[in-house]
């Protein structure tokens, strides 16, 4: 399988950072954006100042407005935009090629995972999922970052991980695509909750308890979906959950802090808050858990916070008063 060239679709911070990582790994990289001004800036000045400020980009990254054929593709657009973006791409460009999905979220309405959307829109594509503890600014700057790359074929997944591995970006191959996808989506929900706990001033102990119970809740959903609980002990599970739920760099954590201070979703967005995938994923995760018959009190609670039918302090008090039982 030839893996010399890659087309990265999505010119936000994460797409640009992944293009940077691929270029540093020695791949020929095309970065597909919608904005002509961004295309011109990247090609002329090697910067994407809208999303990564003064970060210098690898000179081998070529920005363009439409995708061209490449050995493999990285899709780096928001989870709720995946279907729309794919609908504008000729499925022949994706057919029989590895397509790495980097968005972390479940689709509103369909409850679909990102790979399910891909196979619906481009049934002959070969899906892979990239997830793990990573911030775009760290990846773009070449700071040490380790992630999980999951696919269905072990040999192909290992080859693709090797093609993306550079001096500071290390993808580890895995075979539990479902578990990695579900963990990546749900950790954003729990990051909202942890941020809300801190925003409400409930203390680090409450946040740690919520994070631990979120991990257990995530395991129930992953296994109910056909994934493996052991996936959660690695980068895509515990690693990403811990980073997203404790760092002020996390958009979901920041959004949760504003919720904990009593701000509404509408007010937070109007104030210029950046996209937080967990806001859209939370009601989808709630519906998914109910459809599977899985007990998910933290997801339900965050859905109530987002709808402003409960506040985080009341919810934490309610969780603390649940019947005592053996920890699982």
TORKOL-262178 format. One record per residue (C-alpha): residue in one letter; y, x, z. Coordinates in steps of 0.05 Angstrom, whole numbers, plus 5000, padded with zeros to 4 digits. Layout:
BEGIN
AYXZ ...
//
This chain:
BEGIN
X500050005000 X506650314977 X512150265029 X517750705002 X523150174991 X525449605036 X530249025027 X533648815092 X536248105086 X541847955135 X548048375148 X549448205220 X548648715276 X541148675279 X539948695204 X544649295197 X541249645255 X534349545224 X537049805158 X539550415196 X532750525229 X529150455162 X533850945129 X532951445186 X525351365175 X526251595103 X525750935067 X530150725008 X534250155038 X538049585008 X541949145056 X543348435031 X549648095056 X553647475037 X560547775045 X563348204988 X568248555034 X562648775080 X558649025020 X564449434996 X565849715065 X558649935076 X558150255007 X564850605010 X565650775084 X558650725113 X560750235167 X559749495183 X565749445229 X565148685237 X558648765276 X557849505295 X565049745303 X565650485286 X558250635282 X556951095222 X551350835177 X546351255140 X548951445071 X542451205040 X543750475057 X546050094995 X549249425007 X548748854957 X549848104951 X542847904926 X535948184940 X532348614890 X524848774887 X522549244942 X515849474971 X517149065034 X522448605063 X525648535132 X528647855146 X534247915198 X537847255201 X538646755259 X532346365273 X535445695254 X537745985187 X531046255165 X528945655123 X535745605089 X535946345072 X528846335045 X530345735002 X535346154964 X530446724950 X525646724892 X518746684924 X516347184872 X520447724907 X516347604970 X509547464940 X504047944962 X509248374999 X509848495073 X515548085103 X517748295172 X520847725212 X525747965265 X528947325290 X526747065358 X526646315360 X523145665345 X525745195291 X529344565312 X525743935289 X519344255264 X517744675326 X515545205276 X514945945290 X518446425243 X512046615207 X510345885196 X517045785162 X515846385118 X509046145095 X511745455082 X517245735038 X513646335008 X506146205016 X503946854984 X508247305028 X504747735081 X507847585149 X509248095204 X513347995268 X517948515299 X519848415372 X521048805436 X526449075482 X532049275435 X539449205425 X542549295356 X547749785381 X542350235410 X538050225347 X544050355302 X546350945345 X539451255344 X538051155418 X530651145438 X527750455425 X520550215424 X518449545396 X512149165375 X510249015303 X504848485298 X500748305236 X494048015218 X491148625183 X490549235229 X490849755173 X496949435140 X500549355206 X499450085225 X501850315157 X508149885162 X509550135233 X508950855209 X513650705151 X519050475200 X517951005253 X523451505259 X525952015309 X528351475357 X525450815332 X518150715349 X514450085327 X507550005360 X502449615319 X499248985348 X494948415322 X497347825364 X502647535317 X502746865353 X503547165422 X509147635399 X512847065366 X512446585425 X514347125475 X520347325433 X522746615429 X521646425501 X524747035533 X531546785508 X530646145547 X529146525611 X535046985597 X539546385597 X536646175663 X537346865695 X544446915671 X545946225700 X543146435767 X547847035768 X553646625742 X552746135799 X552446715849 X545446545874 X543447265883 X538747795854 X532847535894 X533246855861 X533947175793 X527747605805 X523747015828 X525846615767 X524047195721 X517047265752 X515646525747 X518346525676 X513247055659 X507646615686 X510246015648 X510746415584 X503446625592 X501245895597 X504845725532 X502446355495 X495146215511 X495845475495 X498445675426 X492546125413 X495846785432 X493447305482 X496147365553 X495148115549 X500748145497 X505647975553 X504048615590 X507149025534 X513749135498 X514148445466 X512748095533 X514848425598 X519148955563 X523448465525 X523547945580 X526148455631 X531548735585 X534148065562 X534147745631 X537848305666 X542748635618 X549848415607 X548948655535 X544348065524 X547847495489 X543246985522 X544447275591 X551947265579 X551646545555 X547446355616 X552646665662 X557946215633 X553345615642 X552345825715 X559845825725 X559945095704 X562245165632 X559444695579 X555944945516 X561644685474 X566945045516 X562945705515 X562345675439 X569645485431 X571446085473 X568446545421 X561646685451 X556747025404 X550446675379 X545246585434 X538546405403 X536146105469 X541045525463 X537445245402 X530545465424 X530645145493 X530044405471 X524844615419 X520844985472 X521344375517 X518543935462 X513144435446 X510844495518 X510543735524 X506543675459 X501544185487 X501243875556 X503444535587 X507344525652 X513944885640 X518844705695 X523645275679 X524345075607 X525344355626 X530544575677 X534444985627 X534444395579 X537643985634 X542944525646 X544644555572 X545343795570 X549443815635 X544743335669 X543643845725 X546744485750 X543145135762 X543945135837 X540644455843 X535144675797 X533645315836 X533544915900 X528644435868 X524144995844 X524145295914 X521944635944 X515944545897 X509344465933 X506545125958 X500245355922 X496746005905 X500746435857 X497846455786 
//
